[in-house]
Amino acid sequence: MVGNNDDVAAVVMEAGWAPWVLGGDVHMNATYSFDSKASWFWQNAPNMSPFCAGTAAGRRRKKYAVWVPWVKNLDALKPNSRCSLGGAMLLRNFNMQRIASFDEVFSFRPVIRFGFGPGRDINFVVLLVHLIGGYRAGAQAELDALTASMSKNIPETASGIIVGDMNINLLNTNLLAPNNWRILRITPRPPGNKV
C-alpha cells in the first residue's frame, strides 16, 4: 500500500503502446513524455485510460511518465507494439533529475536512465534495459558494455538498480552467469535441474 507521503516509480519492459500517445507514426528510440502540450498527446487520454487519469491526478505529487518504442514501423494495432520501455513516477519528496536515453551501450534498444533525489542531488538511479534476444554472444557483449558504463551512469554517492530483460535462460542446465554477474535463486529449483 502506498502512503500519502511516499514516492512511487514504476518501470516496465515490453510496455505496449503508451495510452497517452496518439496513434500514428512514432520514431524508434524517441522519448514520448506525458506532456499535454506535446503534439503526440491524446487529449482525451485522462478520460479513457485509468493509468492516464491516475497520472494526471497525481495526489499532490510531481508527475512524470515516459515511453520509448524500440522498433521501426511500430503500429498500435499490431503485436510489435509491445516492443517498448515505459515508466511512470509520482513523486512527493524526491525530484526526477533526468530522463535520459543513451545508446552508447546498446546498438539496438536504448537504455533509459532515471535519476532520483532531493533538490539537485541524485540518490538513486534506475537503468531500464532489454538485452538482445536469441543471440547469446550479442547479449553478453551488451551486458559487458552495460557493466563498464555503470560508473559513468550511476554516481558514486548513489544507489542503483537495473530493471529489465537480461535474456538469460535460468532453466539451462549448463548456465554460467555472465561476466561480473551472479545468479541468485530465491525459489526452489525445478526437479532434475542442476542449476
DARACOR-V793335 format. One record per run of one state. SS is the DSSP state (hx for helix, st for strand, lp for the rest). FROM is the first residue (numbers start at 1). TO is the last residue. If there is no record, write none. Layout:
ss,from,to
SS,FROM,TO
SS,FROM,TO
This chain:
ss,from,to
lp,1,7
st,8,13
lp,14,20
st,21,21
lp,22,31
st,32,33
lp,34,40
st,41,41
lp,42,44
hx,45,48
lp,49,49
hx,50,60
lp,61,61
st,62,69
lp,70,78
hx,79,82
lp,83,83
st,84,91
lp,92,94
st,95,102
lp,103,110
st,111,117
lp,118,123
st,124,130
lp,131,135
hx,136,153
lp,154,158
st,159,165
lp,166,195
